[in-house]
Amino acid sequence: MTETLEPWVQPARPSADVRMRLVCFPHAGGGASFFRDWPRALAPYGIEVWPVQLPGRDRRYNEPLPTDLTTLTASLADAVGGRLAELPYALYGHSVGARFACAFAARLAERGLPAPRHVCVGASRPPTHPDPDTPIHAMTDEALLAKLETYGGIPRELHTYPELLDRAVATARADLRVSEIAPWPELPWLDCPVTAVGGRSDPTVPAALLPHWQSVTTASFDTIVLEGGHFPEFRGMGRLMEVIRRAAHTTGEGVRQERF
């Protein structure tokens, strides 16, 4: 059954006791491999991870990079929308992936498909507080690389491979452009619970901004602040898995803030 989801999603080996699916959107320039350790962590809790494989990277390296959020979310909805109607599902988006996750939820709603049980946005600035450097995608290559390095997503060893580094910057630029040129819908446009997660020492997404994500939903809202920066460290990743497990299986009530 997984073949019908290609090339957008390749779930881990399905389990007989799956109770929920988690569709995951990577950061700018990232691929499905960013979530390679998640299935093992979440499968014992009945959560099947569906990492979204965007064009132009990993297994889809030879495809054109995305250029438009409407086309991107429509193509993904065509591929997986019907399957998401089979079981409850949640969405997770990291950094720019949070923008993609929210847009995907809106696209499914337009098609009359079931809403996600929960949307979790990680390490992402809320729509009411864009990055002061916006539009980031319009920066020069040198300035964009410097910006990306503040997020911590460019391995230092990549600098020894100029062609790979150029490709990484170009892929990130494409994702940022898709995100930045697409207008946000009138707020709020979600009616499911939302959890905003961020790192206490993330210089690009101050933890103080996370509560502003509440404006995107009419339902309950949580803010979770973890130790670490823009990308979770080993200990922070374990805590993030705990947050996602709890969020995926509960609808939540009210607004609260937690720190780990």
C-alpha positions in Angstrom: 0.0 0.0 0.0 2.9 2.3 0.6 3.7 2.5 -3.2 0.7 4.8 -3.8 2.3 7.4 -1.5 5.5 7.7 -3.6 7.4 9.8 -4.2 6.1 12.0 -1.4 6.1 9.7 1.5 7.8 6.4 2.3 6.6 5.3 5.7 8.6 2.9 7.8 7.4 -0.7 7.8 3.8 -0.5 8.8 2.7 -2.0 12.2 -0.5 -3.8 12.9 -1.3 -1.6 15.9 -1.0 1.8 14.2 -3.5 4.2 15.8 -2.3 7.5 14.3 -0.1 8.9 11.6 2.3 11.8 11.9 3.1 13.7 8.7 6.5 15.5 9.1 7.8 18.4 7.1 11.5 19.2 7.2 13.3 22.5 7.6 14.4 24.6 4.6 16.8 22.5 2.5 16.0 19.4 4.5 14.7 16.1 3.4 12.9 13.1 4.8 16.1 11.8 6.2 15.9 14.4 9.0 13.2 12.2 10.5 15.0 8.9 10.1 15.1 8.1 13.9 11.5 9.1 14.6 9.7 5.9 13.5 11.6 3.8 16.1 10.9 6.3 18.8 7.2 6.7 18.1 6.1 3.3 16.8 5.7 1.8 20.3 3.0 4.4 20.9 1.0 3.5 17.8 2.3 6.4 15.8 3.4 5.8 12.2 5.7 8.5 10.9 5.2 9.8 7.4 8.3 12.0 6.6 7.5 14.2 3.6 10.1 13.9 0.8 10.1 17.3 -1.0 11.4 17.5 -4.6 15.0 18.2 -5.3 16.7 16.3 -2.4 17.4 12.8 -1.1 15.6 10.2 -3.4 14.1 13.1 -5.4 17.4 14.8 -6.1 16.9 15.0 -9.9 13.5 16.6 -9.7 13.1 20.4 -9.9 13.0 22.2 -6.6 9.6 23.5 -5.4 8.5 26.9 -6.6 5.0 27.4 -5.3 3.2 26.5 -2.0 -0.2 26.0 -3.6 1.2 23.5 -6.1 3.3 21.8 -3.5 0.5 21.3 -1.0 -2.0 20.3 -3.8 0.4 17.6 -5.1 0.9 16.3 -1.6 -2.8 16.2 -0.9 -3.4 14.3 -4.2 -0.8 11.7 -3.1 -1.8 11.2 0.6 -5.1 12.9 1.3 -7.2 9.8 0.8 -5.0 7.7 3.0 -5.1 10.3 5.8 -8.9 9.8 5.9 -8.3 6.3 7.1 -6.9 7.0 10.6 -6.4 10.0 12.9 -3.3 12.0 12.0 -1.2 14.8 13.2 1.3 17.2 11.5 4.8 18.3 12.5 6.8 21.0 10.7 10.3 22.1 11.6 11.3 25.7 11.0 10.1 26.5 7.4 8.4 23.1 7.5 5.9 24.6 10.0 4.7 26.9 7.3 4.3 24.0 4.9 2.5 21.9 7.6 0.0 24.7 8.2 -0.6 25.3 4.5 -1.1 21.5 4.0 -3.7 21.4 6.8 -5.6 24.3 5.1 -5.4 22.5 1.7 -6.9 19.4 3.2 -9.7 21.4 4.8 -10.5 23.0 1.4 -11.0 19.5 0.0 -13.4 18.5 2.8 -10.9 16.0 4.2 -10.7 15.3 8.0 -8.7 17.8 9.9 -5.5 16.8 11.7 -5.8 15.8 15.4 -3.0 18.1 16.2 -0.5 20.4 14.5 3.0 20.8 16.1 5.2 23.6 14.9 8.9 23.4 15.8 11.6 26.1 15.8 9.5 28.4 13.7 8.6 32.1 14.0 4.9 32.8 14.1 3.2 34.5 11.1 2.7 37.7 13.1 6.5 38.0 13.8 8.5 37.2 10.6 12.3 37.2 10.6 13.6 40.7 10.5 15.9 39.7 7.6 12.9 38.7 5.4 13.0 38.1 2.5 15.8 35.7 3.3 15.6 33.9 0.0 16.7 37.1 -1.8 20.0 37.3 0.0 23.3 36.8 -1.8 24.8 33.3 -1.6 27.3 34.4 0.9 24.8 36.2 3.1 22.3 33.3 2.9 25.0 30.8 3.8 25.9 32.9 6.9 22.2 33.1 7.8 21.8 29.3 7.5 24.8 28.8 9.7 23.2 30.7 12.5 20.5 28.0 12.5 23.1 25.3 12.9 21.9 23.3 9.9 25.1 23.5 7.7 27.7 20.9 8.8 31.2 22.4 8.9 32.6 19.5 6.8 30.3 20.5 4.0 32.6 23.5 3.3 35.2 21.0 1.9 32.7 20.0 -0.9 31.9 23.2 -2.7 29.4 21.6 -5.1 27.4 20.0 -2.3 27.5 23.3 -0.3 26.2 25.2 -3.3 23.4 22.7 -3.7 22.5 22.9 0.0 22.2 26.7 -0.2 20.2 26.5 -3.4 17.8 24.0 -1.9 17.3 26.0 1.2 16.8 29.2 -0.9 14.1 27.5 -2.9 12.2 26.4 0.2 12.5 29.8 1.8 11.2 31.4 -1.3 8.2 29.1 -1.4 7.4 30.0 2.2 8.1 33.8 2.0 6.2 34.6 -1.2 3.1 32.8 -0.2 0.7 35.0 1.8 -0.6 33.7 5.1 -4.4 33.2 5.2 -6.5 35.5 7.4 -6.0 34.4 11.0 -7.1 32.1 12.5 -7.4 29.3 9.8 -7.0 26.2 11.9 -9.6 24.7 14.3 -7.4 21.9 15.7 -5.1 22.1 18.7 -1.6 23.5 18.1 1.6 23.1 20.0 4.6 25.4 19.4 7.9 24.0 20.4 11.2 25.8 20.5 14.7 25.8 21.9 15.6 27.9 24.8 18.9 29.0 23.2 17.6 29.3 19.6 18.9 32.7 18.4 16.7 32.7 15.3 13.4 31.9 17.0 13.3 33.4 20.5 11.2 31.4 22.9 9.3 34.5 23.8 7.7 34.5 20.3 6.3 31.0 20.5 3.0 32.0 22.3 2.1 34.1 19.3 1.4 30.9 17.4 -1.9 30.8 19.3 -3.3 33.2 16.7 -3.4 30.5 14.0 -6.1 28.3 15.7 -9.4 28.6 17.4 -8.7 25.5 19.4 -6.4 24.8 22.4 -2.8 25.8 22.3 0.4 24.9 24.1 3.9 26.3 24.2 6.8 24.0 25.0 10.4 25.3 25.6 13.1 22.7 25.4 16.8 22.9 26.2 18.9 23.5 23.1 18.9 25.6 19.9 17.2 25.5 16.5 17.9 21.8 16.0 17.4 19.5 19.0 20.4 17.9 20.6 20.4 14.3 21.7 18.7 15.0 25.0 16.4 17.5 23.5 15.3 15.1 20.8 14.1 12.6 23.5 12.1 15.4 25.1 10.7 16.4 21.7 9.5 12.8 21.1 7.7 13.0 24.4 6.0 16.2 23.5 4.9 14.8 20.1 3.6 11.6 21.7 1.5 13.6 24.2 0.3 16.1 21.6 -0.7 13.5 19.0 -2.9 11.5 21.4 -4.6 14.4 23.2 -6.8 17.3 22.1 -5.7 19.6 25.0 -7.6 22.3 26.7 -6.8 26.0 27.3 -3.4 27.6 26.9 -0.4 26.6 28.9 3.4 26.9 28.7 5.9 24.2 29.8 9.6 24.1 30.1 11.8 21.0 30.0 
